[in-house]
Amino acid sequence: MRKYATVILILLPWLAFGQSNHSPLICMPMLQQPALYFSSDHVTAAGFGAGAGVHCIFQQRWVVQVDINLLWGNGNAVPLRLALGWHKQTAHTWRPACFGTFALLTGDRTEVIFDDGQRPVSPTPVAGIRLAPLRFVHPKGFASAMELGYGRSASRGTCLELTVLAIGFHL
């Protein structure tokens, strides 16, 4: 039941706002192909898979993205991510972007139990940055390739991300 609630919360902003290109807020559904590797002293999660979410552009400059991914590799890892960013205004469709991210890593992972018998915290919160140098925006949507991300968790874990391809489209 919680999975359905998560999907509804992700799609809610897209359903609530108009899709006019002249609107100060443009929201569109998106699909992506991410890869992730997270490692700390007691947790390792990794995988490659698919994801979906909502991508919103505010005032032609600010970007908000909420997505959920299912990654296969080390079991089925499920990162849920919120990204807030800015993309450069250019005269062309090329608009590189930089994001601050917050993710919750849940799902399958390899754990090493603490000496006192306790399991590591789940889901694992991770804060980081993401760079999208090959991002192109068009009135019909956007496409971005080879986005690189880096994050850290409170447990001194390191998270490396690569989004091979992300596309968003107006309906």
Secondary structure, 3 states (H helix, E strand, C coil): CHHHHHHHHHHHHHHHCCCCCCCCEEEEEEEEEEEEEEECCCEEEEEEEEEEEEEEEECCCEEEEEEEEEEEECCEEEEEEEEEEEECCCCCCECCEEEEEEEEEEECCEECCCCCCCCCCCCEEEEEEEEECEEEEECCEEEEEEEEEEEEECCCCEEEEEEEEEEEECC
